[in-house]
Amino acid sequence: MDLVLMVCLLASPETCREEHVAIGYELADPRMCMAGAVPVIAEWSETNPDWRVARWKCGRASRAAALDSKIGAN
């Protein structure tokens, strides 16, 4: 499951992008994802202080993201 964040640059609020944060298989149930999202968003925000989370949702991990995580693990 991914947490899909729509984030916007603080210095230029019209500059936005989508960020995918893998939250793991243990949160595969969308209700669990929603419940576990707040600390993940807080951590992302702390490590990316120039960006603001405008909105977020839970979604299935994309195939490309799954491949990226497998490649990165090797």
mmCIF file of the C-alpha atoms, coordinates in Angstrom:
data_MODEL
# 
_entry.id   MODEL 
# 
loop_
_atom_site.group_PDB 
_atom_site.id 
_atom_site.type_symbol 
_atom_site.label_atom_id 
_atom_site.label_alt_id 
_atom_site.label_comp_id 
_atom_site.label_asym_id 
_atom_site.label_entity_id 
_atom_site.label_seq_id 
_atom_site.pdbx_PDB_ins_code 
_atom_site.Cartn_x 
_atom_site.Cartn_y 
_atom_site.Cartn_z 
_atom_site.occupancy 
_atom_site.B_iso_or_equiv 
_atom_site.pdbx_formal_charge 
_atom_site.auth_seq_id 
_atom_site.auth_comp_id 
_atom_site.auth_asym_id 
_atom_site.auth_atom_id 
_atom_site.pdbx_PDB_model_num 
ATOM 1  C CA . MET A 1 1  ? 0.000  0.000  0.000   1.00 0.00 ? 1  MET A CA 1 
ATOM 2  C CA . ASP A 1 2  ? 1.203  3.511  -0.780  1.00 0.00 ? 2  ASP A CA 1 
ATOM 3  C CA . LEU A 1 3  ? 0.434  6.771  0.868   1.00 0.00 ? 3  LEU A CA 1 
ATOM 4  C CA . VAL A 1 4  ? -0.027 9.196  -2.021  1.00 0.00 ? 4  VAL A CA 1 
ATOM 5  C CA . LEU A 1 5  ? 0.805  12.773 -1.042  1.00 0.00 ? 5  LEU A CA 1 
ATOM 6  C CA . MET A 1 6  ? 0.083  15.871 -3.082  1.00 0.00 ? 6  MET A CA 1 
ATOM 7  C CA . VAL A 1 7  ? 2.794  18.274 -1.937  1.00 0.00 ? 7  VAL A CA 1 
ATOM 8  C CA . CYS A 1 8  ? 3.353  21.923 -2.837  1.00 0.00 ? 8  CYS A CA 1 
ATOM 9  C CA . LEU A 1 9  ? 6.483  24.025 -2.557  1.00 0.00 ? 9  LEU A CA 1 
ATOM 10 C CA . LEU A 1 10 ? 6.165  26.593 0.254   1.00 0.00 ? 10 LEU A CA 1 
ATOM 11 C CA . ALA A 1 11 ? 8.063  29.257 -1.705  1.00 0.00 ? 11 ALA A CA 1 
ATOM 12 C CA . SER A 1 12 ? 5.916  28.662 -4.800  1.00 0.00 ? 12 SER A CA 1 
ATOM 13 C CA . PRO A 1 13 ? 2.516  27.209 -3.806  1.00 0.00 ? 13 PRO A CA 1 
ATOM 14 C CA . GLU A 1 14 ? 1.484  26.636 -7.436  1.00 0.00 ? 14 GLU A CA 1 
ATOM 15 C CA . THR A 1 15 ? 4.388  24.187 -7.812  1.00 0.00 ? 15 THR A CA 1 
ATOM 16 C CA . CYS A 1 16 ? 2.990  20.850 -6.707  1.00 0.00 ? 16 CYS A CA 1 
ATOM 17 C CA . ARG A 1 17 ? 3.881  17.219 -7.245  1.00 0.00 ? 17 ARG A CA 1 
ATOM 18 C CA . GLU A 1 18 ? 2.750  13.775 -6.218  1.00 0.00 ? 18 GLU A CA 1 
ATOM 19 C CA . GLU A 1 19 ? 4.884  11.756 -3.805  1.00 0.00 ? 19 GLU A CA 1 
ATOM 20 C CA . HIS A 1 20 ? 4.388  8.038  -3.139  1.00 0.00 ? 20 HIS A CA 1 
ATOM 21 C CA . VAL A 1 21 ? 5.435  6.722  0.245   1.00 0.00 ? 21 VAL A CA 1 
ATOM 22 C CA . ALA A 1 22 ? 5.413  2.939  0.622   1.00 0.00 ? 22 ALA A CA 1 
ATOM 23 C CA . ILE A 1 23 ? 3.903  2.102  3.988   1.00 0.00 ? 23 ILE A CA 1 
ATOM 24 C CA . GLY A 1 24 ? 4.190  -1.667 3.834   1.00 0.00 ? 24 GLY A CA 1 
ATOM 25 C CA . TYR A 1 25 ? 2.034  -4.690 3.542   1.00 0.00 ? 25 TYR A CA 1 
ATOM 26 C CA . GLU A 1 26 ? 0.996  -4.620 7.196   1.00 0.00 ? 26 GLU A CA 1 
ATOM 27 C CA . LEU A 1 27 ? -1.199 -1.627 6.366   1.00 0.00 ? 27 LEU A CA 1 
ATOM 28 C CA . ALA A 1 28 ? -2.763 -3.203 3.270   1.00 0.00 ? 28 ALA A CA 1 
ATOM 29 C CA . ASP A 1 29 ? -6.289 -2.581 4.587   1.00 0.00 ? 29 ASP A CA 1 
ATOM 30 C CA . PRO A 1 30 ? -7.289 0.975  3.547   1.00 0.00 ? 30 PRO A CA 1 
ATOM 31 C CA . ARG A 1 31 ? -8.725 1.662  7.012   1.00 0.00 ? 31 ARG A CA 1 
ATOM 32 C CA . MET A 1 32 ? -5.398 0.735  8.596   1.00 0.00 ? 32 MET A CA 1 
ATOM 33 C CA . CYS A 1 33 ? -3.611 2.911  6.064   1.00 0.00 ? 33 CYS A CA 1 
ATOM 34 C CA . MET A 1 34 ? -5.799 5.879  6.976   1.00 0.00 ? 34 MET A CA 1 
ATOM 35 C CA . ALA A 1 35 ? -5.167 5.308  10.683  1.00 0.00 ? 35 ALA A CA 1 
ATOM 36 C CA . GLY A 1 36 ? -1.404 4.946  10.211  1.00 0.00 ? 36 GLY A CA 1 
ATOM 37 C CA . ALA A 1 37 ? -1.002 7.840  7.785   1.00 0.00 ? 37 ALA A CA 1 
ATOM 38 C CA . VAL A 1 38 ? -0.652 10.741 10.226  1.00 0.00 ? 38 VAL A CA 1 
ATOM 39 C CA . PRO A 1 39 ? 2.751  9.778  11.686  1.00 0.00 ? 39 PRO A CA 1 
ATOM 40 C CA . VAL A 1 40 ? 4.073  8.966  8.195   1.00 0.00 ? 40 VAL A CA 1 
ATOM 41 C CA . ILE A 1 41 ? 2.934  12.365 6.911   1.00 0.00 ? 41 ILE A CA 1 
ATOM 42 C CA . ALA A 1 42 ? 4.501  14.061 9.945   1.00 0.00 ? 42 ALA A CA 1 
ATOM 43 C CA . GLU A 1 43 ? 7.812  12.287 9.350   1.00 0.00 ? 43 GLU A CA 1 
ATOM 44 C CA . TRP A 1 44 ? 7.771  13.152 5.628   1.00 0.00 ? 44 TRP A CA 1 
ATOM 45 C CA . SER A 1 45 ? 7.006  16.786 6.470   1.00 0.00 ? 45 SER A CA 1 
ATOM 46 C CA . GLU A 1 46 ? 9.901  16.964 8.944   1.00 0.00 ? 46 GLU A CA 1 
ATOM 47 C CA . THR A 1 47 ? 12.355 15.623 6.383   1.00 0.00 ? 47 THR A CA 1 
ATOM 48 C CA . ASN A 1 48 ? 11.014 17.854 3.577   1.00 0.00 ? 48 ASN A CA 1 
ATOM 49 C CA . PRO A 1 49 ? 10.579 21.272 5.259   1.00 0.00 ? 49 PRO A CA 1 
ATOM 50 C CA . ASP A 1 50 ? 10.335 23.216 1.981   1.00 0.00 ? 50 ASP A CA 1 
ATOM 51 C CA . TRP A 1 51 ? 7.176  21.326 1.005   1.00 0.00 ? 51 TRP A CA 1 
ATOM 52 C CA . ARG A 1 52 ? 3.618  21.327 2.372   1.00 0.00 ? 52 ARG A CA 1 
ATOM 53 C CA . VAL A 1 53 ? 1.295  18.319 2.182   1.00 0.00 ? 53 VAL A CA 1 
ATOM 54 C CA . ALA A 1 54 ? -1.819 19.710 0.492   1.00 0.00 ? 54 ALA A CA 1 
ATOM 55 C CA . ARG A 1 55 ? -3.764 16.428 0.484   1.00 0.00 ? 55 ARG A CA 1 
ATOM 56 C CA . TRP A 1 56 ? -3.219 12.713 0.702   1.00 0.00 ? 56 TRP A CA 1 
ATOM 57 C CA . LYS A 1 57 ? -4.861 9.369  0.102   1.00 0.00 ? 57 LYS A CA 1 
ATOM 58 C CA . CYS A 1 58 ? -4.113 5.697  0.456   1.00 0.00 ? 58 CYS A CA 1 
ATOM 59 C CA . GLY A 1 59 ? -3.695 3.634  -2.678  1.00 0.00 ? 59 GLY A CA 1 
ATOM 60 C CA . ARG A 1 60 ? -2.263 0.438  -3.995  1.00 0.00 ? 60 ARG A CA 1 
ATOM 61 C CA . ALA A 1 61 ? 1.438  0.494  -4.607  1.00 0.00 ? 61 ALA A CA 1 
ATOM 62 C CA . SER A 1 62 ? 2.128  1.063  -8.258  1.00 0.00 ? 62 SER A CA 1 
ATOM 63 C CA . ARG A 1 63 ? 3.923  -1.645 -10.167 1.00 0.00 ? 63 ARG A CA 1 
ATOM 64 C CA . ALA A 1 64 ? 6.751  0.759  -10.963 1.00 0.00 ? 64 ALA A CA 1 
ATOM 65 C CA . ALA A 1 65 ? 7.124  1.708  -7.296  1.00 0.00 ? 65 ALA A CA 1 
ATOM 66 C CA . ALA A 1 66 ? 7.189  -1.961 -6.337  1.00 0.00 ? 66 ALA A CA 1 
ATOM 67 C CA . LEU A 1 67 ? 9.926  -2.596 -8.897  1.00 0.00 ? 67 LEU A CA 1 
ATOM 68 C CA . ASP A 1 68 ? 11.897 0.418  -7.678  1.00 0.00 ? 68 ASP A CA 1 
ATOM 69 C CA . SER A 1 69 ? 11.791 -0.827 -4.109  1.00 0.00 ? 69 SER A CA 1 
ATOM 70 C CA . LYS A 1 70 ? 12.970 -4.288 -5.201  1.00 0.00 ? 70 LYS A CA 1 
ATOM 71 C CA . ILE A 1 71 ? 15.818 -2.796 -7.225  1.00 0.00 ? 71 ILE A CA 1 
ATOM 72 C CA . GLY A 1 72 ? 16.786 -0.501 -4.356  1.00 0.00 ? 72 GLY A CA 1 
ATOM 73 C CA . ALA A 1 73 ? 16.828 -3.443 -1.928  1.00 0.00 ? 73 ALA A CA 1 
ATOM 74 C CA . ASN A 1 74 ? 19.470 -5.301 -3.973  1.00 0.00 ? 74 ASN A CA 1 
# 
